[in-house]
Structures are given as structure tokens and as C-alpha cells.
């Protein structure tokens, strides 16, 4: 999301990540998209006010996220006991 894009320069090995795999960014409410660096594709979506941080917090609190993530992602989170 555009919230993560705003902090991309602080990510460890951001330049290497951009070189190794394609990135795409979608605008999130409250985080307008500014300049998009080369190599990142902008995706136009209907904005959802859901972040990965919110998903991690809900899982750690035992709250459902099945409406927020695909079934395969939820299965992986459960199988690996992530965010508990």
C-alpha cells in the first residue's frame, strides 16, 4: 500500500528487493500516492482501510481475519502459528 511505499527507503536492502522482484502499490486511505519510484507499478483499486499491521494485530488478539485474507493465506498463518 501507499503507506508502506512512504517508508520503503527505510527497509533493509530495499534496493536489492526492488531488483529481485516486481513491486506494486495501491493507494490506501490517508496515504496519497506521491512519486512512484522506477520499477514499481501503481495499481488502481477501490481503497480498503485494511493494513498488514491490522491483520497481524487481529490474529494476535484471536480476532477473525477470514474476510480480509484469502483462504490459503489464512491456512498458512494458522499452520505456522504466525503472529501469536
N, CA, C and O atoms as a CHARMM CRD file, in Angstrom:
* protein
*
  336
    1    1 UNK  N      0.81600  -1.18800   0.00000 PROA 1      0.00000
    2    1 UNK  CA     0.00000   0.00000   0.00000 PROA 1      0.00000
    3    1 UNK  C      0.85900   1.25000   0.00000 PROA 1      0.00000
    4    1 UNK  O      2.06800   1.19400   0.22300 PROA 1      0.00000
    5    2 UNK  N      0.21500   2.37700  -0.25300 PROA 2      0.00000
    6    2 UNK  CA     0.94100   3.64400  -0.28900 PROA 2      0.00000
    7    2 UNK  C      1.52700   3.99100   1.06900 PROA 2      0.00000
    8    2 UNK  O      2.48000   4.76800   1.14000 PROA 2      0.00000
    9    3 UNK  N      0.98200   3.43700   2.15400 PROA 3      0.00000
   10    3 UNK  CA     1.56900   3.66000   3.47700 PROA 3      0.00000
   11    3 UNK  C      2.94000   3.00200   3.56300 PROA 3      0.00000
   12    3 UNK  O      3.87300   3.59300   4.10700 PROA 3      0.00000
   13    4 UNK  N      3.07500   1.79300   3.03800 PROA 4      0.00000
   14    4 UNK  CA     4.36300   1.09800   3.04300 PROA 4      0.00000
   15    4 UNK  C      5.34000   1.75400   2.07400 PROA 4      0.00000
   16    4 UNK  O      6.53800   1.82400   2.34900 PROA 4      0.00000
   17    5 UNK  N      4.83400   2.23000   0.94600 PROA 5      0.00000
   18    5 UNK  CA     5.69300   2.89600  -0.03100 PROA 5      0.00000
   19    5 UNK  C      6.37700   4.10800   0.59200 PROA 5      0.00000
   20    5 UNK  O      7.53400   4.39600   0.28600 PROA 5      0.00000
   21    6 UNK  N      5.67400   4.80700   1.45200 PROA 6      0.00000
   22    6 UNK  CA     6.23200   6.00100   2.09200 PROA 6      0.00000
   23    6 UNK  C      7.45500   5.67400   2.94500 PROA 6      0.00000
   24    6 UNK  O      8.29000   6.54700   3.18500 PROA 6      0.00000
   25    7 UNK  N      7.57000   4.43000   3.40600 PROA 7      0.00000
   26    7 UNK  CA     8.69800   4.04600   4.26000 PROA 7      0.00000
   27    7 UNK  C      9.69100   3.12500   3.54500 PROA 7      0.00000
   28    7 UNK  O     10.61400   2.60400   4.17200 PROA 7      0.00000
   29    8 UNK  N      9.50800   2.92500   2.24800 PROA 8      0.00000
   30    8 UNK  CA    10.34500   1.99600   1.50300 PROA 8      0.00000
   31    8 UNK  C     11.82600   2.28900   1.67100 PROA 8      0.00000
   32    8 UNK  O     12.63000   1.36100   1.76000 PROA 8      0.00000
   33    9 UNK  N     12.19300   3.53200   1.71400 PROA 9      0.00000
   34    9 UNK  CA    13.61800   3.88700   1.82200 PROA 9      0.00000
   35    9 UNK  C     14.22700   3.43900   3.15000 PROA 9      0.00000
   36    9 UNK  O     15.45000   3.39100   3.27800 PROA 9      0.00000
   37   10 UNK  N     13.40000   3.11400   4.13300 PROA 10     0.00000
   38   10 UNK  CA    13.91200   2.66300   5.44200 PROA 10     0.00000
   39   10 UNK  C     14.02100   1.14300   5.52900 PROA 10     0.00000
   40   10 UNK  O     14.56900   0.62300   6.50100 PROA 10     0.00000
   41   11 UNK  N     13.51600   0.43000   4.54100 PROA 11     0.00000
   42   11 UNK  CA    13.55100  -1.03300   4.54500 PROA 11     0.00000
   43   11 UNK  C     14.98400  -1.51400   4.37600 PROA 11     0.00000
   44   11 UNK  O     15.76700  -0.91900   3.63500 PROA 11     0.00000
   45   12 UNK  N     15.31700  -2.58600   5.06100 PROA 12     0.00000
   46   12 UNK  CA    16.62600  -3.20700   4.89100 PROA 12     0.00000
   47   12 UNK  C     16.70200  -3.76700   3.46500 PROA 12     0.00000
   48   12 UNK  O     15.80600  -4.48300   3.01900 PROA 12     0.00000
   49   13 UNK  N     17.76300  -3.43500   2.77500 PROA 13     0.00000
   50   13 UNK  CA    18.03900  -3.93500   1.42200 PROA 13     0.00000
   51   13 UNK  C     16.92900  -3.60200   0.42800 PROA 13     0.00000
   52   13 UNK  O     16.62700  -4.40400  -0.45500 PROA 13     0.00000
   53   14 UNK  N     16.32600  -2.43200   0.56600 PROA 14     0.00000
   54   14 UNK  CA    15.22900  -2.04200  -0.32600 PROA 14     0.00000
   55   14 UNK  C     15.65900  -2.06700  -1.78800 PROA 14     0.00000
   56   14 UNK  O     14.91500  -2.55000  -2.64200 PROA 14     0.00000
   57   15 UNK  N     16.83900  -1.55600  -2.08400 PROA 15     0.00000
   58   15 UNK  CA    17.30300  -1.54200  -3.47300 PROA 15     0.00000
   59   15 UNK  C     17.43100  -2.95900  -4.02700 PROA 15     0.00000
   60   15 UNK  O     17.08500  -3.21900  -5.17900 PROA 15     0.00000
   61   16 UNK  N     17.93200  -3.86900  -3.19400 PROA 16     0.00000
   62   16 UNK  CA    18.08100  -5.25200  -3.63800 PROA 16     0.00000
   63   16 UNK  C     16.71100  -5.89900  -3.86200 PROA 16     0.00000
   64   16 UNK  O     16.51400  -6.62400  -4.83700 PROA 16     0.00000
   65   17 UNK  N     15.76800  -5.63300  -2.95300 PROA 17     0.00000
   66   17 UNK  CA    14.42300  -6.17600  -3.11700 PROA 17     0.00000
   67   17 UNK  C     13.78900  -5.69200  -4.41900 PROA 17     0.00000
   68   17 UNK  O     13.17100  -6.47400  -5.14300 PROA 17     0.00000
   69   18 UNK  N     13.94200  -4.41200  -4.71200 PROA 18     0.00000
   70   18 UNK  CA    13.38200  -3.85900  -5.94400 PROA 18     0.00000
   71   18 UNK  C     14.01800  -4.48500  -7.18000 PROA 18     0.00000
   72   18 UNK  O     13.37700  -4.61200  -8.22300 PROA 18     0.00000
   73   19 UNK  N     15.27200  -4.86900  -7.05300 PROA 19     0.00000
   74   19 UNK  CA    15.96300  -5.50600  -8.16800 PROA 19     0.00000
   75   19 UNK  C     15.53200  -6.96700  -8.33600 PROA 19     0.00000
   76   19 UNK  O     15.48600  -7.48000  -9.45400 PROA 19     0.00000
   77   20 UNK  N     15.21700  -7.63300  -7.21800 PROA 20     0.00000
   78   20 UNK  CA    14.92800  -9.06300  -7.24400 PROA 20     0.00000
   79   20 UNK  C     13.48900  -9.41600  -7.61300 PROA 20     0.00000
   80   20 UNK  O     13.23300 -10.49200  -8.15400 PROA 20     0.00000
   81   21 UNK  N     12.56200  -8.52700  -7.32400 PROA 21     0.00000
   82   21 UNK  CA    11.16600  -8.89600  -7.57700 PROA 21     0.00000
   83   21 UNK  C     10.33600  -7.65800  -7.92700 PROA 21     0.00000
   84   21 UNK  O     10.67200  -6.53500  -7.55000 PROA 21     0.00000
   85   22 UNK  N      9.25700  -7.89000  -8.65000 PROA 22     0.00000
   86   22 UNK  CA     8.39600  -6.75500  -9.01400 PROA 22     0.00000
   87   22 UNK  C      7.61500  -6.26000  -7.80300 PROA 22     0.00000
   88   22 UNK  O      7.18000  -7.05400  -6.96900 PROA 22     0.00000
   89   23 UNK  N      7.44400  -4.97400  -7.71200 PROA 23     0.00000
   90   23 UNK  CA     6.64200  -4.35800  -6.66400 PROA 23     0.00000
   91   23 UNK  C      5.43800  -3.69200  -7.29000 PROA 23     0.00000
   92   23 UNK  O      5.51500  -3.17200  -8.40300 PROA 23     0.00000
   93   24 UNK  N      4.33800  -3.70700  -6.58400 PROA 24     0.00000
   94   24 UNK  CA     3.13700  -2.98400  -6.99600 PROA 24     0.00000
   95   24 UNK  C      2.60800  -2.26800  -5.76700 PROA 24     0.00000
   96   24 UNK  O      2.74200  -2.76400  -4.64800 PROA 24     0.00000
   97   25 UNK  N      2.01900  -1.12700  -5.96800 PROA 25     0.00000
   98   25 UNK  CA     1.48800  -0.35700  -4.84400 PROA 25     0.00000
   99   25 UNK  C      0.08800   0.13200  -5.19300 PROA 25     0.00000
  100   25 UNK  O     -0.19400   0.52100  -6.32700 PROA 25     0.00000
  101   26 UNK  N     -0.77500   0.10000  -4.18700 PROA 26     0.00000
  102   26 UNK  CA    -2.13100   0.62700  -4.31600 PROA 26     0.00000
  103   26 UNK  C     -2.30200   1.70700  -3.25800 PROA 26     0.00000
  104   26 UNK  O     -1.72400   1.63100  -2.17300 PROA 26     0.00000
  105   27 UNK  N     -3.09400   2.69900  -3.58500 PROA 27     0.00000
  106   27 UNK  CA    -3.32000   3.79100  -2.63500 PROA 27     0.00000
  107   27 UNK  C     -4.17200   3.30700  -1.47000 PROA 27     0.00000
  108   27 UNK  O     -5.15200   2.58400  -1.64800 PROA 27     0.00000
  109   28 UNK  N     -3.76600   3.72800  -0.26200 PROA 28     0.00000
  110   28 UNK  CA    -4.54100   3.43200   0.94400 PROA 28     0.00000
  111   28 UNK  C     -5.12400   4.74000   1.46700 PROA 28     0.00000
  112   28 UNK  O     -4.50500   5.79400   1.32100 PROA 28     0.00000
  113   29 UNK  N     -6.30100   4.68600   2.07200 PROA 29     0.00000
  114   29 UNK  CA    -6.91000   5.90100   2.61700 PROA 29     0.00000
  115   29 UNK  C     -5.95300   6.61300   3.58000 PROA 29     0.00000
  116   29 UNK  O     -5.36100   5.99200   4.46300 PROA 29     0.00000
  117   30 UNK  N     -5.81800   7.91000   3.39200 PROA 30     0.00000
  118   30 UNK  CA    -4.96900   8.71200   4.26400 PROA 30     0.00000
  119   30 UNK  C     -3.50900   8.73600   3.86800 PROA 30     0.00000
  120   30 UNK  O     -2.70900   9.41800   4.50700 PROA 30     0.00000
  121   31 UNK  N     -3.14500   8.00400   2.82600 PROA 31     0.00000
  122   31 UNK  CA    -1.76100   7.94700   2.35800 PROA 31     0.00000
  123   31 UNK  C     -1.73400   8.15200   0.85500 PROA 31     0.00000
  124   31 UNK  O     -1.60200   7.18800   0.10100 PROA 31     0.00000
  125   32 UNK  N     -1.85700   9.40600   0.40500 PROA 32     0.00000
  126   32 UNK  CA    -1.87800   9.64700  -1.03900 PROA 32     0.00000
  127   32 UNK  C     -0.56900   9.20200  -1.68500 PROA 32     0.00000
  128   32 UNK  O      0.50400   9.30400  -1.08900 PROA 32     0.00000
  129   33 UNK  N     -0.68100   8.71000  -2.90500 PROA 33     0.00000
  130   33 UNK  CA     0.49400   8.26700  -3.64200 PROA 33     0.00000
  131   33 UNK  C      1.19300   9.49500  -4.20000 PROA 33     0.00000
  132   33 UNK  O      0.59500  10.29700  -4.91700 PROA 33     0.00000
  133   34 UNK  N      2.44700   9.62700  -3.86600 PROA 34     0.00000
  134   34 UNK  CA     3.26200  10.70300  -4.42600 PROA 34     0.00000
  135   34 UNK  C      4.02400  10.16400  -5.62300 PROA 34     0.00000
  136   34 UNK  O      3.46200   9.48900  -6.48600 PROA 34     0.00000
  137   35 UNK  N      5.28800  10.46700  -5.66000 PROA 35     0.00000
  138   35 UNK  CA     6.14400   9.96800  -6.73800 PROA 35     0.00000
  139   35 UNK  C      6.37100   8.47600  -6.52600 PROA 35     0.00000
  140   35 UNK  O      6.72200   8.04100  -5.42900 PROA 35     0.00000
  141   36 UNK  N      6.17000   7.70600  -7.57200 PROA 36     0.00000
  142   36 UNK  CA     6.38200   6.26200  -7.50300 PROA 36     0.00000
  143   36 UNK  C      7.74500   5.96900  -8.12700 PROA 36     0.00000
  144   36 UNK  O      7.98500   6.29600  -9.28900 PROA 36     0.00000
  145   37 UNK  N      8.63800   5.34900  -7.34800 PROA 37     0.00000
  146   37 UNK  CA     9.97500   5.06300  -7.87500 PROA 37     0.00000
  147   37 UNK  C      9.92400   4.14900  -9.10300 PROA 37     0.00000
  148   37 UNK  O      8.97600   3.38700  -9.29300 PROA 37     0.00000
  149   38 UNK  N     10.96000   4.24500  -9.92300 PROA 38     0.00000
  150   38 UNK  CA    11.07900   3.35800 -11.08000 PROA 38     0.00000
  151   38 UNK  C     11.03600   1.91100 -10.61600 PROA 38     0.00000
  152   38 UNK  O     11.57700   1.57300  -9.56400 PROA 38     0.00000
  153   39 UNK  N     10.39900   1.07000 -11.39500 PROA 39     0.00000
  154   39 UNK  CA    10.34000  -0.34500 -11.07700 PROA 39     0.00000
  155   39 UNK  C      9.15100  -0.74100 -10.22200 PROA 39     0.00000
  156   39 UNK  O      8.96100  -1.92400  -9.94100 PROA 39     0.00000
  157   40 UNK  N      8.34800   0.22700  -9.80100 PROA 40     0.00000
  158   40 UNK  CA     7.15200  -0.06700  -9.00300 PROA 40     0.00000
  159   40 UNK  C      5.93300   0.29300  -9.83000 PROA 40     0.00000
  160   40 UNK  O      5.84700   1.38800 -10.38600 PROA 40     0.00000
  161   41 UNK  N      5.00500  -0.62400  -9.90500 PROA 41     0.00000
  162   41 UNK  CA     3.78600  -0.39900 -10.68100 PROA 41     0.00000
  163   41 UNK  C      2.66500   0.06500  -9.74900 PROA 41     0.00000
  164   41 UNK  O      2.49800  -0.47400  -8.65500 PROA 41     0.00000
  165   42 UNK  N      1.91100   1.05100 -10.18300 PROA 42     0.00000
  166   42 UNK  CA     0.75300   1.52700  -9.43400 PROA 42     0.00000
  167   42 UNK  C     -0.47800   0.74200  -9.86500 PROA 42     0.00000
  168   42 UNK  O     -0.73100   0.57800 -11.05800 PROA 42     0.00000
  169   43 UNK  N     -1.23600   0.26000  -8.89800 PROA 43     0.00000
  170   43 UNK  CA    -2.45900  -0.49400  -9.17000 PROA 43     0.00000
  171   43 UNK  C     -3.64600   0.33100  -8.68800 PROA 43     0.00000
  172   43 UNK  O     -3.67900   0.75900  -7.53400 PROA 43     0.00000
  173   44 UNK  N     -4.59900   0.55200  -9.54900 PROA 44     0.00000
  174   44 UNK  CA    -5.80800   1.28100  -9.15200 PROA 44     0.00000
  175   44 UNK  C     -6.82300   0.29100  -8.60300 PROA 44     0.00000
  176   44 UNK  O     -7.31600  -0.57600  -9.32500 PROA 44     0.00000
  177   45 UNK  N     -7.12400   0.42800  -7.33400 PROA 45     0.00000
  178   45 UNK  CA    -8.10600  -0.41700  -6.65800 PROA 45     0.00000
  179   45 UNK  C     -9.04700   0.46300  -5.85900 PROA 45     0.00000
  180   45 UNK  O     -8.72700   1.61200  -5.55100 PROA 45     0.00000
  181   46 UNK  N    -10.19200  -0.07300  -5.53100 PROA 46     0.00000
  182   46 UNK  CA   -11.04100   0.62200  -4.57300 PROA 46     0.00000
  183   46 UNK  C    -10.34000   0.53300  -3.22400 PROA 46     0.00000
  184   46 UNK  O    -10.06800  -0.56700  -2.74300 PROA 46     0.00000
  185   47 UNK  N    -10.04400   1.67400  -2.60800 PROA 47     0.00000
  186   47 UNK  CA    -9.27100   1.65300  -1.36000 PROA 47     0.00000
  187   47 UNK  C     -9.97700   0.88000  -0.24200 PROA 47     0.00000
  188   47 UNK  O    -11.18400   1.01300  -0.03700 PROA 47     0.00000
  189   48 UNK  N     -9.20600   0.08300   0.46100 PROA 48     0.00000
  190   48 UNK  CA    -9.67700  -0.62600   1.64400 PROA 48     0.00000
  191   48 UNK  C     -8.87000  -0.11600   2.82100 PROA 48     0.00000
  192   48 UNK  O     -7.65600   0.06100   2.71800 PROA 48     0.00000
  193   49 UNK  N     -9.52800   0.11600   3.92000 PROA 49     0.00000
  194   49 UNK  CA    -8.81300   0.59900   5.09500 PROA 49     0.00000
  195   49 UNK  C     -8.37100  -0.59200   5.94300 PROA 49     0.00000
  196   49 UNK  O     -8.74500  -0.71700   7.10900 PROA 49     0.00000
  197   50 UNK  N     -7.56100  -1.46700   5.32800 PROA 50     0.00000
  198   50 UNK  CA    -7.02400  -2.64900   5.99000 PROA 50     0.00000
  199   50 UNK  C     -5.52100  -2.65500   5.72300 PROA 50     0.00000
  200   50 UNK  O     -5.08400  -2.52200   4.57900 PROA 50     0.00000
  201   51 UNK  N     -4.74100  -2.81100   6.78000 PROA 51     0.00000
  202   51 UNK  CA    -3.29200  -2.88000   6.61000 PROA 51     0.00000
  203   51 UNK  C     -2.78000  -4.21300   7.12000 PROA 51     0.00000
  204   51 UNK  O     -3.46800  -4.91000   7.86600 PROA 51     0.00000
  205   52 UNK  N     -1.56900  -4.56100   6.71400 PROA 52     0.00000
  206   52 UNK  CA    -0.95900  -5.80200   7.21200 PROA 52     0.00000
  207   52 UNK  C     -0.79000  -5.73200   8.72200 PROA 52     0.00000
  208   52 UNK  O     -0.92000  -6.74500   9.40900 PROA 52     0.00000
  209   53 UNK  N     -0.50100  -4.54800   9.24100 PROA 53     0.00000
  210   53 UNK  CA    -0.36800  -4.38200  10.69600 PROA 53     0.00000
  211   53 UNK  C     -1.68800  -4.71100  11.38700 PROA 53     0.00000
  212   53 UNK  O     -1.70100  -5.37000  12.42700 PROA 53     0.00000
  213   54 UNK  N     -2.79500  -4.25200  10.81100 PROA 54     0.00000
  214   54 UNK  CA    -4.10800  -4.54300  11.39800 PROA 54     0.00000
  215   54 UNK  C     -4.38800  -6.04200  11.38100 PROA 54     0.00000
  216   54 UNK  O     -4.94100  -6.58400  12.33800 PROA 54     0.00000
  217   55 UNK  N     -4.00700  -6.71200  10.29400 PROA 55     0.00000
  218   55 UNK  CA    -4.21000  -8.15700  10.20400 PROA 55     0.00000
  219   55 UNK  C     -3.38600  -8.86300  11.26700 PROA 55     0.00000
  220   55 UNK  O     -3.89700  -9.73400  11.97100 PROA 55     0.00000
  221   56 UNK  N     -2.11000  -8.49500  11.39000 PROA 56     0.00000
  222   56 UNK  CA    -1.24800  -9.11900  12.40600 PROA 56     0.00000
  223   56 UNK  C     -1.80900  -8.89300  13.81100 PROA 56     0.00000
  224   56 UNK  O     -1.81900  -9.81600  14.62600 PROA 56     0.00000
  225   57 UNK  N     -2.27400  -7.68400  14.09900 PROA 57     0.00000
  226   57 UNK  CA    -2.83400  -7.38700  15.41500 PROA 57     0.00000
  227   57 UNK  C     -4.07700  -8.22100  15.68900 PROA 57     0.00000
  228   57 UNK  O     -4.22900  -8.76900  16.78100 PROA 57     0.00000
  229   58 UNK  N     -4.96200  -8.31800  14.71000 PROA 58     0.00000
  230   58 UNK  CA    -6.18900  -9.09900  14.90600 PROA 58     0.00000
  231   58 UNK  C     -5.87100 -10.57200  15.15900 PROA 58     0.00000
  232   58 UNK  O     -6.46100 -11.19600  16.04100 PROA 58     0.00000
  233   59 UNK  N     -4.93900 -11.12400  14.38500 PROA 59     0.00000
  234   59 UNK  CA    -4.56100 -12.52300  14.59800 PROA 59     0.00000
  235   59 UNK  C     -3.99000 -12.69800  15.99800 PROA 59     0.00000
  236   59 UNK  O     -4.33100 -13.65900  16.68700 PROA 59     0.00000
  237   60 UNK  N     -3.12600 -11.78200  16.42800 PROA 60     0.00000
  238   60 UNK  CA    -2.50900 -11.91100  17.75600 PROA 60     0.00000
  239   60 UNK  C     -3.53600 -11.79400  18.87400 PROA 60     0.00000
  240   60 UNK  O     -3.32500 -12.30700  19.97200 PROA 60     0.00000
  241   61 UNK  N     -4.65300 -11.11500  18.59300 PROA 61     0.00000
  242   61 UNK  CA    -5.72900 -10.95800  19.58300 PROA 61     0.00000
  243   61 UNK  C     -6.79400 -12.04700  19.45800 PROA 61     0.00000
  244   61 UNK  O     -7.78000 -12.04400  20.19400 PROA 61     0.00000
  245   62 UNK  N     -6.59000 -12.98300  18.51900 PROA 62     0.00000
  246   62 UNK  CA    -7.55100 -14.05800  18.32600 PROA 62     0.00000
  247   62 UNK  C     -8.81300 -13.63600  17.59600 PROA 62     0.00000
  248   62 UNK  O     -9.82000 -14.34300  17.63600 PROA 62     0.00000
  249   63 UNK  N     -8.76800 -12.48500  16.92900 PROA 63     0.00000
  250   63 UNK  CA    -9.92700 -11.98900  16.19000 PROA 63     0.00000
  251   63 UNK  C     -9.89300 -12.52400  14.76000 PROA 63     0.00000
  252   63 UNK  O     -8.81200 -12.79300  14.23600 PROA 63     0.00000
  253   64 UNK  N    -11.05300 -12.68400  14.11600 PROA 64     0.00000
  254   64 UNK  CA   -11.07800 -13.23900  12.75800 PROA 64     0.00000
  255   64 UNK  C    -10.50200 -12.29200  11.71100 PROA 64     0.00000
  256   64 UNK  O    -10.63400 -11.07200  11.80900 PROA 64     0.00000
  257   65 UNK  N     -9.86500 -12.88000  10.71500 PROA 65     0.00000
  258   65 UNK  CA    -9.36200 -12.12400   9.56500 PROA 65     0.00000
  259   65 UNK  C     -9.77400 -12.80700   8.25700 PROA 65     0.00000
  260   65 UNK  O     -9.28400 -12.45100   7.18500 PROA 65     0.00000
  261   66 UNK  N    -10.66400 -13.77700   8.34800 PROA 66     0.00000
  262   66 UNK  CA   -11.03300 -14.55400   7.16300 PROA 66     0.00000
  263   66 UNK  C    -11.70500 -13.72100   6.08100 PROA 66     0.00000
  264   66 UNK  O    -11.69000 -14.11100   4.91400 PROA 66     0.00000
  265   67 UNK  N    -12.29100 -12.58500   6.43800 PROA 67     0.00000
  266   67 UNK  CA   -12.86700 -11.69400   5.42200 PROA 67     0.00000
  267   67 UNK  C    -11.80900 -10.79000   4.80900 PROA 67     0.00000
  268   67 UNK  O    -12.07300 -10.09900   3.82500 PROA 67     0.00000
  269   68 UNK  N    -10.61800 -10.79100   5.38400 PROA 68     0.00000
  270   68 UNK  CA    -9.56700  -9.86800   4.96000 PROA 68     0.00000
  271   68 UNK  C     -8.45400 -10.53500   4.16500 PROA 68     0.00000
  272   68 UNK  O     -7.72100  -9.85300   3.44800 PROA 68     0.00000
  273   69 UNK  N     -8.31300 -11.85200   4.27400 PROA 69     0.00000
  274   69 UNK  CA    -7.22400 -12.54800   3.57800 PROA 69     0.00000
  275   69 UNK  C     -7.78600 -13.75400   2.82900 PROA 69     0.00000
  276   69 UNK  O     -8.80700 -14.30700   3.23600 PROA 69     0.00000
  277   70 UNK  N     -7.14000 -14.16500   1.75100 PROA 70     0.00000
  278   70 UNK  CA    -7.59300 -15.36200   1.03000 PROA 70     0.00000
  279   70 UNK  C     -7.46600 -16.61400   1.91200 PROA 70     0.00000
  280   70 UNK  O     -6.64600 -16.64600   2.82900 PROA 70     0.00000
  281   71 UNK  N     -8.27400 -17.63500   1.63600 PROA 71     0.00000
  282   71 UNK  CA    -8.22000 -18.85900   2.44000 PROA 71     0.00000
  283   71 UNK  C     -6.82200 -19.46600   2.54600 PROA 71     0.00000
  284   71 UNK  O     -6.45000 -19.95600   3.61200 PROA 71     0.00000
  285   72 UNK  N     -6.04800 -19.44400   1.47400 PROA 72     0.00000
  286   72 UNK  CA    -4.70000 -20.02400   1.51900 PROA 72     0.00000
  287   72 UNK  C     -3.78400 -19.24900   2.46400 PROA 72     0.00000
  288   72 UNK  O     -2.93400 -19.83900   3.13100 PROA 72     0.00000
  289   73 UNK  N     -3.95400 -17.94200   2.52200 PROA 73     0.00000
  290   73 UNK  CA    -3.14900 -17.11700   3.43400 PROA 73     0.00000
  291   73 UNK  C     -3.53300 -17.42400   4.87200 PROA 73     0.00000
  292   73 UNK  O     -2.66000 -17.58800   5.72400 PROA 73     0.00000
  293   74 UNK  N     -4.82000 -17.50400   5.15200 PROA 74     0.00000
  294   74 UNK  CA    -5.28200 -17.82800   6.49800 PROA 74     0.00000
  295   74 UNK  C     -4.78000 -19.21600   6.91400 PROA 74     0.00000
  296   74 UNK  O     -4.36800 -19.40300   8.05900 PROA 74     0.00000
  297   75 UNK  N     -4.81000 -20.18100   6.00500 PROA 75     0.00000
  298   75 UNK  CA    -4.31800 -21.52700   6.30700 PROA 75     0.00000
  299   75 UNK  C     -2.82200 -21.48400   6.64800 PROA 75     0.00000
  300   75 UNK  O     -2.37900 -22.16200   7.57600 PROA 75     0.00000
  301   76 UNK  N     -2.05700 -20.70400   5.91300 PROA 76     0.00000
  302   76 UNK  CA    -0.61500 -20.58200   6.16800 PROA 76     0.00000
  303   76 UNK  C     -0.36500 -19.93900   7.53000 PROA 76     0.00000
  304   76 UNK  O      0.48900 -20.40200   8.28500 PROA 76     0.00000
  305   77 UNK  N     -1.09900 -18.88400   7.84600 PROA 77     0.00000
  306   77 UNK  CA    -0.96000 -18.21500   9.14900 PROA 77     0.00000
  307   77 UNK  C     -1.23300 -19.20100  10.27100 PROA 77     0.00000
  308   77 UNK  O     -0.48300 -19.26400  11.24500 PROA 77     0.00000
  309   78 UNK  N     -2.30500 -19.97100  10.13600 PROA 78     0.00000
  310   78 UNK  CA    -2.65600 -20.96600  11.17700 PROA 78     0.00000
  311   78 UNK  C     -1.60800 -22.06900  11.25700 PROA 78     0.00000
  312   78 UNK  O     -1.15400 -22.42400  12.34500 PROA 78     0.00000
  313   79 UNK  N     -1.22400 -22.60900  10.10000 PROA 79     0.00000
  314   79 UNK  CA    -0.28600 -23.73100  10.06500 PROA 79     0.00000
  315   79 UNK  C      1.04700 -23.37900  10.71400 PROA 79     0.00000
  316   79 UNK  O      1.65600 -24.21700  11.37900 PROA 79     0.00000
  317   80 UNK  N      1.49900 -22.15000  10.52500 PROA 80     0.00000
  318   80 UNK  CA     2.80000 -21.71900  11.04400 PROA 80     0.00000
  319   80 UNK  C      2.68400 -20.91800  12.33600 PROA 80     0.00000
  320   80 UNK  O      3.67200 -20.37000  12.82500 PROA 80     0.00000
  321   81 UNK  N      1.47400 -20.85200  12.88600 PROA 81     0.00000
  322   81 UNK  CA     1.22700 -20.13000  14.14300 PROA 81     0.00000
  323   81 UNK  C      1.83600 -18.72500  14.12400 PROA 81     0.00000
  324   81 UNK  O      2.50000 -18.30200  15.07000 PROA 81     0.00000
  325   82 UNK  N      1.59100 -18.01900  13.02100 PROA 82     0.00000
  326   82 UNK  CA     2.13600 -16.66700  12.88700 PROA 82     0.00000
  327   82 UNK  C      1.36500 -15.67000  13.73800 PROA 82     0.00000
  328   82 UNK  O      0.15900 -15.80800  13.93800 PROA 82     0.00000
  329   83 UNK  N      2.06400 -14.68200  14.22900 PROA 83     0.00000
  330   83 UNK  CA     1.50900 -13.51500  14.93900 PROA 83     0.00000
  331   83 UNK  C      0.88100 -13.87400  16.28400 PROA 83     0.00000
  332   83 UNK  O      0.12300 -13.07200  16.83000 PROA 83     0.00000
  333   84 UNK  N      1.16400 -15.01800  16.81700 PROA 84     0.00000
  334   84 UNK  CA     0.60100 -15.40000  18.13200 PROA 84     0.00000
  335   84 UNK  C      1.55600 -15.04600  19.23900 PROA 84     0.00000
  336   84 UNK  O      1.26100 -15.28900  20.40900 PROA 84     0.00000
